[in-house]
Amino acid sequence: MLFQRLRVWLDAIPRSGPENMAVDEWLMKSSNGTPVLRIYSWLGDWVSLGCFQSLAEARQLFGSNVNYVRRWTGGGIVDHRTDLTYTLAIPRSEEVATRRGNESYCAIHREIARCLGEGGIGCQLIGEDSKNDSAACFERPVAWDLLDDDGSKLAGAGQRRTRWGTLHQGSVVTEGGALDGLGDFLSEACEAYEPKDADIWGQLAGKYASETWLSRIP
């Protein structure tokens, strides 16, 4: 198990791109020593791009009929119309947060693979980057991503290391509900969690909705 204790938030409210990103950043900054797993969905058609990805390239890949939001984490360009999305906010006090990026990435994806496998979804970890140089996340598997039985990318993620800890934002192309039991693969002591005040991340949502943030890399 990666964590001694884990708060699990099965967020039942579909949210816009800016609000989803704001919630994740707020979770990272307010975890108070206990890691949080959030599994969530999107209100509308959204594509997210990593902190250092080109907005123009994202639009070239996915066109003008979707909404775009820039993540706080790295990684590629992700189409959220067909995925399940989750976030792990891991405080600095956790051993996993002290590992190198590829090591923590691998450890988390190993548990994702176990969870999916228990649900009858075959997948495997890959140990090296694909030669495909596409900026689209699911066209370019990298080391410790998950592939399905047909060799297509099934799961990827982006991370950011901060003074609060590690934020890991992941995407899995699978059916709804497939990750609901993920907490039990990450920790033996899971507790249901939901923030009491729904407006606490409002200021952060403004940042992610701003054209300045979205267009910081044209």
C-alpha positions as CSV (number, residue, x, y, z in Angstrom):
1,M,0.0,0.0,0.0
2,L,1.3,3.5,-0.9
3,F,-0.4,5.3,2.0
4,Q,-1.2,4.6,5.6
5,R,-4.3,6.8,5.4
6,L,-6.2,8.1,2.4
7,R,-9.2,10.4,2.0
8,V,-11.3,9.4,-1.0
9,W,-13.6,11.9,-2.7
10,L,-15.9,10.4,-5.3
11,D,-16.9,13.8,-6.7
12,A,-20.4,13.3,-8.1
13,I,-20.7,16.9,-9.5
14,P,-19.6,17.4,-13.1
15,R,-17.5,20.6,-13.2
16,S,-16.1,22.9,-15.8
17,G,-12.4,22.7,-16.8
18,P,-11.4,25.8,-14.7
19,E,-13.3,24.5,-11.7
20,N,-11.9,21.0,-11.9
21,M,-8.3,22.4,-12.1
22,A,-9.1,24.9,-9.2
23,V,-10.4,22.1,-7.0
24,D,-7.2,20.0,-7.6
25,E,-4.9,22.9,-6.8
26,W,-6.9,23.7,-3.7
27,L,-6.7,20.0,-2.6
28,M,-2.9,20.1,-2.9
29,K,-2.6,23.3,-0.9
30,S,-5.0,22.2,1.9
31,S,-4.3,18.5,2.3
32,N,-3.1,19.0,5.9
33,G,-0.9,16.0,6.0
34,T,-3.3,13.4,4.6
35,P,-3.3,12.4,0.9
36,V,-6.5,12.8,-1.0
37,L,-7.8,10.8,-4.0
38,R,-10.5,12.6,-6.0
39,I,-12.3,10.9,-8.9
40,Y,-14.3,13.3,-11.0
41,S,-16.0,14.2,-14.3
42,W,-16.4,17.2,-16.6
43,L,-19.3,19.5,-17.4
44,G,-19.2,19.8,-21.2
45,D,-16.6,18.9,-23.7
46,W,-13.1,19.7,-22.4
47,V,-9.5,19.2,-23.5
48,S,-6.7,19.9,-21.0
49,L,-3.2,20.7,-21.8
50,G,-0.1,20.4,-19.7
51,C,1.5,23.5,-18.1
52,F,4.1,23.7,-20.8
53,Q,2.1,22.6,-23.8
54,S,1.2,24.9,-26.8
55,L,-2.4,26.1,-27.0
56,A,-2.1,26.4,-30.8
57,E,-1.0,22.8,-31.0
58,A,-3.9,21.7,-28.9
59,R,-6.3,23.5,-31.1
60,Q,-4.7,22.0,-34.2
61,L,-5.2,18.5,-32.7
62,F,-8.8,18.9,-31.4
63,G,-10.3,21.8,-33.3
64,S,-12.7,24.5,-32.2
65,N,-15.7,22.5,-31.0
66,V,-14.2,21.8,-27.5
67,N,-13.2,23.9,-24.6
68,Y,-9.6,24.2,-23.4
69,V,-8.1,24.5,-20.0
70,R,-4.4,24.5,-19.0
71,R,-3.4,22.2,-16.1
72,W,-1.1,23.1,-13.2
73,T,0.7,19.8,-13.9
74,G,2.9,18.7,-16.8
75,G,2.1,16.0,-19.3
76,G,0.5,16.1,-22.7
77,I,-2.8,17.2,-24.2
78,V,-5.8,15.1,-23.0
79,D,-9.3,14.8,-24.4
80,H,-11.6,14.4,-21.5
81,R,-14.7,13.5,-23.5
82,T,-14.0,9.8,-23.3
83,D,-12.0,9.3,-20.1
84,L,-12.2,8.9,-16.3
85,T,-10.2,11.5,-14.4
86,Y,-8.6,11.3,-11.0
87,T,-6.3,13.3,-8.9
88,L,-3.9,12.4,-6.0
89,A,-2.8,15.3,-3.8
90,I,0.1,13.8,-1.9
91,P,1.6,15.9,1.0
92,R,5.4,16.3,1.3
93,S,5.3,14.1,4.5
94,E,4.4,11.0,2.5
95,E,7.3,8.8,1.3
96,V,5.8,8.6,-2.2
97,A,6.2,12.4,-2.5
98,T,10.0,12.0,-1.9
99,R,10.5,9.7,-4.9
100,R,11.7,10.7,-8.3
101,G,9.0,11.6,-10.8
102,N,9.2,8.3,-12.8
103,E,9.3,6.3,-9.6
104,S,6.1,7.8,-8.1
105,Y,4.5,7.7,-11.5
106,C,5.2,4.0,-11.8
107,A,4.1,3.2,-8.2
108,I,0.7,4.9,-8.7
109,H,0.1,3.3,-12.1
110,R,0.9,-0.1,-10.7
111,E,-2.0,0.3,-8.3
112,I,-4.2,1.6,-11.2
113,A,-3.3,-1.6,-13.1
114,R,-4.3,-3.8,-10.1
115,C,-7.6,-1.9,-9.7
116,L,-8.5,-2.2,-13.4
117,G,-7.3,-5.9,-13.5
118,E,-9.6,-6.8,-10.6
119,G,-12.4,-5.3,-12.6
120,G,-11.6,-7.4,-15.6
121,I,-9.8,-4.8,-17.6
122,G,-6.5,-6.1,-18.9
123,C,-3.5,-3.8,-19.0
124,Q,0.2,-3.6,-18.6
125,L,2.9,-1.1,-17.6
126,I,5.4,-0.1,-20.2
127,G,9.0,0.5,-19.3
128,E,10.1,3.0,-22.0
129,D,8.9,5.9,-24.0
130,S,7.2,5.5,-27.4
131,K,9.0,6.9,-30.5
132,N,5.8,8.8,-31.4
133,D,6.4,12.5,-30.8
134,S,2.7,13.6,-30.8
135,A,1.7,16.1,-28.2
136,A,-1.6,14.3,-27.8
137,C,-1.2,12.3,-24.5
138,F,-3.0,9.2,-25.7
139,E,-1.1,8.9,-28.9
140,R,2.3,9.0,-27.2
141,P,2.8,6.4,-24.4
142,V,5.7,7.1,-22.1
143,A,7.5,5.0,-19.5
144,W,5.1,3.6,-16.9
145,D,2.0,4.5,-18.7
146,L,-0.6,1.7,-19.1
147,L,-1.5,-0.1,-22.3
148,D,-4.5,-2.2,-22.9
149,D,-4.4,-5.7,-24.4
150,D,-4.4,-4.3,-27.9
151,G,-1.4,-2.1,-27.2
152,S,-3.3,1.2,-27.1
153,K,-2.6,3.7,-24.3
154,L,-5.1,3.2,-21.5
155,A,-3.8,5.5,-18.8
156,G,-1.5,8.5,-18.5
157,A,-0.9,11.3,-16.0
158,G,0.9,14.6,-15.3
159,Q,2.6,15.6,-12.1
160,R,3.8,18.7,-10.4
161,R,6.1,19.0,-7.4
162,T,5.3,21.9,-5.0
163,R,6.3,23.1,-1.6
164,W,3.1,21.3,-0.4
165,G,3.9,18.0,-2.0
166,T,3.1,16.2,-5.3
167,L,0.0,16.7,-7.4
168,H,-0.7,13.8,-9.7
169,Q,-3.5,14.3,-12.3
170,G,-4.4,11.1,-14.2
171,S,-6.7,10.0,-17.0
172,V,-7.9,6.5,-17.9
173,V,-9.9,5.6,-21.0
174,T,-12.4,3.2,-19.5
175,E,-16.0,2.8,-18.4
176,G,-17.6,4.9,-15.7
177,G,-17.1,3.5,-12.2
178,A,-14.0,1.5,-13.1
179,L,-11.9,3.6,-10.6
180,D,-14.4,3.8,-7.7
181,G,-12.5,1.1,-5.7
182,L,-9.0,2.6,-6.4
183,G,-8.7,3.9,-2.9
184,D,-8.6,0.3,-1.5
185,F,-5.6,-0.4,-3.7
186,L,-3.7,2.6,-2.5
187,S,-4.4,2.4,1.3
188,E,-5.8,0.0,3.9
189,A,-7.4,2.9,5.8
190,C,-9.6,4.9,3.4
191,E,-12.2,7.4,4.6
192,A,-14.9,9.1,2.6
193,Y,-14.2,12.8,2.1
194,E,-16.0,15.8,0.7
195,P,-15.1,19.5,1.3
196,K,-17.9,21.2,3.3
197,D,-17.7,24.6,1.6
198,A,-18.2,24.5,-2.1
199,D,-16.9,28.0,-2.7
200,I,-13.5,27.7,-1.2
201,W,-11.7,27.3,-4.6
202,G,-13.5,30.1,-6.3
203,Q,-10.5,32.4,-6.6
204,L,-8.4,29.7,-8.1
205,A,-11.1,28.9,-10.7
206,G,-10.7,32.5,-11.9
207,K,-7.1,31.9,-12.7
208,Y,-7.8,28.8,-14.8
209,A,-10.6,30.5,-16.6
210,S,-8.4,33.5,-17.6
211,E,-7.1,33.9,-21.1
212,T,-3.8,35.0,-19.6
213,W,-3.3,31.5,-18.0
214,L,-4.6,29.6,-21.0
215,S,-2.5,31.5,-23.5
216,R,0.7,31.6,-21.5
217,I,2.2,29.4,-24.2
218,P,0.5,30.4,-27.5
